[in-house]
Amino acid sequence: MINNKKANAREMKYSTAISFIQLKRLLHHALFTSILIISSCVAPPEYKDGLLENIPAIVDESTYFSLSILGDDYSEEKEWNLSFSAISTDTILTTLVLADLNIAASDSSQLILINATGDTIFNPFLLSEVVWSNEISIELIGSPKKIIFNGDNFTGRLEYQILKK
């Protein structure tokens, strides 16, 4: 009986020791995994204006359209069909702001506004900084239906809006 108690005590001692070793390994692996996961996390960059480089931001409503681009050697052609609706008696306010430009002589980015009949009604080359606005009757130009941006190494900030008054 005494031998049985000693054997049981030895088994408990070894099982406790084995459990302690297993627990130590488990904690070691958990610590290593936690350090690996935490060190792999990267916070997103902080943007002051909400714009991401070379990703156009669009707001397209029936009475308002806005295009914003923060370009860094942005060379891409993008086209947007507008939800904008207007009748001949409506007036629109159009604004274009180009800022922080870094344009080489060989760059030739442009913005094109096309009306419902397929005519080009606005087509500036984006070569210099400008703040421009214009109020015009739909009767004179037709209803805007499509915007095309042809980027050729565009570096700078573009803000373009159409607002139905």
GITABEL-V255222 format. One record per residue. N is the residue number from 1. RES is the residue in three letters. SS is DSSP state (H for helix, E for strand, L for the rest). PSI is psi in degrees with one decimal (* if undefined). Layout:
n: [N | N]
res: [RES | RES]
ss: [SS | SS]
psi: [PSI | PSI]
This chain:
n: [1 | 2 | 3 | 4 | 5 | 6 | 7 | 8 | 9 | 10 | 11 | 12 | 13 | 14 | 15 | 16 | 17 | 18 | 19 | 20 | 21 | 22 | 23 | 24 | 25 | 26 | 27 | 28 | 29 | 30 | 31 | 32 | 33 | 34 | 35 | 36 | 37 | 38 | 39 | 40 | 41 | 42 | 43 | 44 | 45 | 46 | 47 | 48 | 49 | 50 | 51 | 52 | 53 | 54 | 55 | 56 | 57 | 58 | 59 | 60 | 61 | 62 | 63 | 64 | 65 | 66 | 67 | 68 | 69 | 70 | 71 | 72 | 73 | 74 | 75 | 76 | 77 | 78 | 79 | 80 | 81 | 82 | 83 | 84 | 85 | 86 | 87 | 88 | 89 | 90 | 91 | 92 | 93 | 94 | 95 | 96 | 97 | 98 | 99 | 100 | 101 | 102 | 103 | 104 | 105 | 106 | 107 | 108 | 109 | 110 | 111 | 112 | 113 | 114 | 115 | 116 | 117 | 118 | 119 | 120 | 121 | 122 | 123 | 124 | 125 | 126 | 127 | 128 | 129 | 130 | 131 | 132 | 133 | 134 | 135 | 136 | 137 | 138 | 139 | 140 | 141 | 142 | 143 | 144 | 145 | 146 | 147 | 148 | 149 | 150 | 151 | 152 | 153 | 154 | 155 | 156 | 157 | 158 | 159 | 160 | 161 | 162 | 163 | 164 | 165]
res: [MET | ILE | ASN | ASN | LYS | LYS | ALA | ASN | ALA | ARG | GLU | MET | LYS | TYR | SER | THR | ALA | ILE | SER | PHE | ILE | GLN | LEU | LYS | ARG | LEU | LEU | HIS | HIS | ALA | LEU | PHE | THR | SER | ILE | LEU | ILE | ILE | SER | SER | CYS | VAL | ALA | PRO | PRO | GLU | TYR | LYS | ASP | GLY | LEU | LEU | GLU | ASN | ILE | PRO | ALA | ILE | VAL | ASP | GLU | SER | THR | TYR | PHE | SER | LEU | SER | ILE | LEU | GLY | ASP | ASP | TYR | SER | GLU | GLU | LYS | GLU | TRP | ASN | LEU | SER | PHE | SER | ALA | ILE | SER | THR | ASP | THR | ILE | LEU | THR | THR | LEU | VAL | LEU | ALA | ASP | LEU | ASN | ILE | ALA | ALA | SER | ASP | SER | SER | GLN | LEU | ILE | LEU | ILE | ASN | ALA | THR | GLY | ASP | THR | ILE | PHE | ASN | PRO | PHE | LEU | LEU | SER | GLU | VAL | VAL | TRP | SER | ASN | GLU | ILE | SER | ILE | GLU | LEU | ILE | GLY | SER | PRO | LYS | LYS | ILE | ILE | PHE | ASN | GLY | ASP | ASN | PHE | THR | GLY | ARG | LEU | GLU | TYR | GLN | ILE | LEU | LYS | LYS]
ss: [L | H | H | H | H | H | H | H | H | H | H | H | H | H | H | H | H | H | H | H | H | H | H | H | H | H | H | H | H | H | H | H | H | H | H | H | H | H | H | H | L | L | L | L | L | L | L | L | L | L | L | L | E | L | L | L | E | E | E | E | L | L | L | E | E | E | E | E | E | E | E | E | E | E | L | L | E | E | E | E | E | L | L | L | L | L | L | L | L | L | E | E | E | E | E | E | E | E | E | L | L | L | L | L | L | L | L | L | L | E | E | E | E | E | E | L | L | L | L | E | E | E | E | E | E | L | L | L | L | E | E | E | E | E | E | E | E | H | H | H | H | L | L | E | E | E | E | E | E | E | L | L | L | E | E | E | E | E | E | E | E | E | E | E | L]
psi: [-40.3 | -39.4 | -37.1 | -42.4 | -39.9 | -40.6 | -43.6 | -40.4 | -42.0 | -42.2 | -41.6 | -39.1 | -44.8 | -39.1 | -35.0 | -42.3 | -41.0 | -43.1 | -39.4 | -42.0 | -43.6 | -41.2 | -41.3 | -42.9 | -43.1 | -45.1 | -38.7 | -46.3 | -40.1 | -42.7 | -45.9 | -44.8 | -41.9 | -44.3 | -41.3 | -44.6 | -45.7 | -40.5 | -18.7 | -13.9 | 134.5 | 128.1 | 147.2 | 154.1 | 153.1 | 124.7 | 130.9 | -32.1 | -0.8 | -6.2 | 141.9 | 142.9 | 133.4 | 23.7 | 104.7 | 139.7 | 127.1 | 138.4 | 119.9 | 105.3 | 172.6 | -20.7 | 3.5 | 138.1 | 137.8 | 135.2 | 125.6 | 130.7 | 130.7 | 97.1 | 144.1 | 93.8 | 45.5 | 114.4 | 93.9 | 149.9 | 124.9 | 146.9 | 134.7 | 126.4 | 130.4 | 145.0 | -1.9 | 131.4 | 135.3 | 152.4 | 168.9 | -23.5 | -6.2 | 156.9 | 142.9 | 150.2 | 125.1 | 133.9 | 145.7 | 127.1 | 125.2 | 124.2 | 163.2 | 38.1 | 144.8 | 82.2 | 131.5 | 163.0 | -27.6 | -8.8 | 142.6 | 56.6 | 148.5 | 159.6 | 130.7 | 130.5 | 126.3 | 139.5 | -177.1 | -26.1 | 0.7 | 4.2 | 143.8 | 123.3 | -7.5 | 127.8 | 69.5 | 143.3 | 137.5 | 79.1 | -20.5 | 159.9 | 139.3 | 149.0 | 112.8 | 142.6 | 153.7 | 138.0 | 124.9 | 150.9 | 139.4 | -30.3 | -32.6 | -33.1 | -17.4 | 166.3 | 127.2 | 133.3 | -20.0 | 139.4 | 134.6 | 130.2 | 118.6 | 101.6 | 129.2 | 88.7 | 39.9 | 122.0 | 113.7 | -162.4 | 128.1 | 131.3 | 120.3 | 131.0 | 147.8 | 127.3 | 125.2 | 128.9 | *]
